[in-house]
Amino acid sequence: MIFLIVVFVALLALPLFFFILNFNSNILSNDISDWASFGDYLGGTINTLISLFSLIILGYLTYLVSEQSNAENKKNNILMRRMDAYEELTAFFPQVNQFLLDFGKSANTILDKVQVKPLDDYLIREKQLELNKQILLFKNFYSLLFSFNVRYGHLFEYNFNSEDYSKIVQDANILKVFFEETIDFLHGNIEMPNMIEDNLMRNFFDDLVGFINQLRKELN
């Protein structure tokens, strides 16, 4: 903007500069018609320059407003898409929390009982139905978590290449495999599922809470 003002002032001075350059040898006239001609000269040149410069300023201001509007629209669009991604992720949150608690209890019941005596058919069928519903929920959540970086990573400043996020996805995969093996065990496909660390579910949930809180900070 300062550059345009300097250019404008320089352009306004040009007509006067050329007038002085051509008529500096003449003395000041006392004839009013000469001054009228001088006024016509300045008015014809300077008014044209002012009109041209006004168009340039108007175009420049229109460009600035358009750029600001586009930037604001882009910012709002990114924020809306962040909120959609965040809501999609957190929609699973209460169910996943309850699932980890319920599955832990169900899995412990199965594994404790099988060490004492073989499971009866009724208990097997009961646990199969219960765990099948729970594992389907977690599979859907794992699919979202696994693809979240590809689908929504460009919207957030969060570092999806960090070890924290990698650990969350890896632990989710370990849990998913354990849940699937437990189902296979109930179907009689394997003898015993590979056991997981006692605190894995709790640590996974705590890491997940931290991850969600980091994303929530970017919604402000």
N, C-alpha and C positions, 0 to 999 in steps of 0.2 A: 504493500500500500504506500509506503514512504517513497519507493521508487517511482510509482505512478504520479505522485504529487510533484516530485522533482521534475519529471518529464513534462507535466502539465504547465508548471511555472516557466520552464524553458521554452515551451511552445508559445506561451502567451507573450514572451519577451521577443520572439523572433520578428513579428511584424514591426514592432517599434525599432528593433535593431536595424532591420533593412531600410526602414524609413530614414533613420538618422544617417545610415551609411550613404544613402543616395542624396539626401538633401541637407547634409551638415554644413555645407558652404553657404547656404541661404540664411538670411537673418529672419528673426521672428516677424511674422506678418501681423499687420494691424487690420487686415481685411477679414471680416467675419465669414465671408464665403470660403476663404482659404481654410479657416478653422473648421467650417462645416465639412469641407472635403476631407480634411484630416480625420474628423470624427466618423465620416462614412467609411473611410479606409480602415480605421481601427475596428469599427463595428462590424464591417463585412468580414474581416479576417478573424478577429478574436471571437466573435459570436459563433462563427463556423467551427473554430477550434473547441470552444466550450461545448457546443452541441455534440461534436465528435467524441470529446472526452467524456461527456455525460453518458453516451452510449457505451463507451468502453467500461466506465465505472459500473454502470447498470449490469452489463454482461458479467463483469468480474464478481459483483455482489451476488448475482444469481447463481454463478458457479459455486461460490463459497457456501451459500445456503443449501444448494443441492448436495454438495459434498458432505456438509454437516448432517443434513437429513439422511443421506445414505448411510453415513457412519452410525447415526443413532438408530436407524432401522436395522442395520446389521447387528449392532450391539443388542438391541431388544430381541431380535430373532435368535441370536446365540443364547441369550438368557432363557428364552422360552423353551428352546430345545434342550438346554441344560436341565431345566425344571422337569421336562417330560422324561428325560433319561433318569433323573434322580427319583422321580415318582415311580417309574417302572421298576427300578432296583429296590426301593424301600417298600414297595407293595408286597414283596416276598418276606420282608424282614420279620414281622410278627409270626408268620407261619413257619419260617425256617427256625426261629428260636424255639417255638413249641415243638417242631419236628425233632430237633436235636434232643430235647428233653424226653419226648415220648419214645423216640427210637432207642435212646440209651437205655431206658427202662425195659423196653420190649426185648432188645438184644441181650441185656443182662439176664432177664428172665429165662430166655431160651438157653443161653450158654451155661447158666448156673444149673438148670434142670438137666441138661443133656449130660453133664458131668456126673450126675447122680444116677440117672436111669434114662433109657431111651424115651423120646417124646411120644406121647400118644397121638393118634390121628386127629383128635378133636383140637388139641392144642396147636398142632401143626397148621391145620386149616384156619384156626382163629388168628394165629400170628401171620400167616400168609396174607390174609385179607387186610389185616391192620397195617402190615409193613409195606404191602404193594401200593397202597394209597399214599403212604408217607414218602416212599422212594420216588414216586412219580413227581411229586412236588419238588423234591430236592434235585432231581434230574433237570427239570425245567429251570430251576434257579441256577444250577451249575452252567447250563447252556448260555444263560444270560450273562453270568459272571465271566465265563470264558471268552465270550465275544464282545464284551462291553468295551474293551479297548478299541477294537476295530470299528465298532458301530458309533461310539460316542467319544472316543479318546481325543479327537480333534476339537471337541467343544470345551474341554477342561484344561486347566493349567497343571493339574495333577500329573506327576511323573508315572505313567503306566509302565515304564521300563524299570521302575525301582524294585528292590528286593522285597519290600513290604507287599507290593501288589502281587508279585510272582509267588510269594509264599501263600497268600490267600488263595490264589487259583490252584496251586499245588496241593494245599491242604484240603480244598474242596474236592479235588479229584481223588485224593486218598480216601476221603469219607465216602464219596460216591461208589468207589470200588468196593469198600467194605460193606456198604449197604447192599450192593448188588450180590456180593458173595454170601451175605446172610440170607438173601432170598434164595440163591442157588442151594444153599445148605438146607433150607426148609423144603425145597423141591427134591432133595436127595442127590443133587448133581455133584456136590463136593462133600468131603467128610467134615471139614471145619473151616470157617472163614479165617483168613489171616487177621490176627488181632491188631488193634491200633493202640497207640499210647493213651493212657487213661485221661490225660488232660488235653488231648487233641481237639475234641469238640469245643471245650471251653475256650481254648486259645484261638481256635478258628473264629468263634463268635466274637471274641474281644477284638481280634484283628479286623473283622468285618465292621464292627461298630466304629473303630478308628478310621477306616477307609471311608465309610459313609459320612462321618463328621467332616473329613477333609473336603469331600465334594460339596457338602452343605455350605461351607464357608464361601464357596465360589458363587453362591446364589444371591449374595447380598449386592 
